[in-house]
Amino acid sequence: MKKWVLLSAITFGLLSALNGQPREWAYHAGTTVQLSEINGPNAVSAGMTAGVSNGRILLGFYGLKALTPAQAPTFESTLEEYGFQGAFLYPATSRLNLTFGLRAGYGEAGMKAIYKRVSEGTEKANIWAISPEVGVEFPLSRRLSLAYSSGYRWLWGAENLEDVSCGSYSSLYSALSLRVGFFPGR
């Protein structure tokens, strides 16, 4: 599933770059760093984003993976998430866009129990995630943009892991993205 989402994102980005009309369409690809809770402890995730927008609607793909396991005294937790995103762009000024969006993703949550610094094996579960978010986008140039977003991730499926409740992986998050592409009208 992860390979298909990544292949679709690359194909979608290339087709939009080749067929996009510079006066109407914008397209981007970029990197994202996200801070959230993963089963209790704070964790940093990194990933990618790609998308196209026509006026005020943005459609795209995203992928995030925890850089290091979230550590607690008796376990380490991991999270991978890939999916689709949509957003409404509201131009507050000529140099600033407010964004109101929704992410829907699929992925994998994992938990490794540790007893006296010895791993007792890793459990993994397939998860689904929905994340409403708000943000602000700062265009740095016609080809470069910086975006900050914050939202709440609701996650289902991780409750199948041992000693994990339904809301253990659900949390508030903050993300910072650096996007490279073509942004007309800037």
Secondary structure, DSSP 4 states (H G I P E B T S, - for coil): -HHHHHHHHHHHHHHHHHH--TTTEEEEEEEEEEEEESSSSEEEEEEEEEEEEETTEEEEEEEEEESSPEEETTEEEEEEEEEEEEEEEEEEETTEEEEEEEEEEEEEEEEEEEETTEEEEEEEEEEEEEEEEEEEEEE-SSSEEEEEEEEEEEEESGGGSTT--TTSS-EEEEEEEEEEEE-TT-
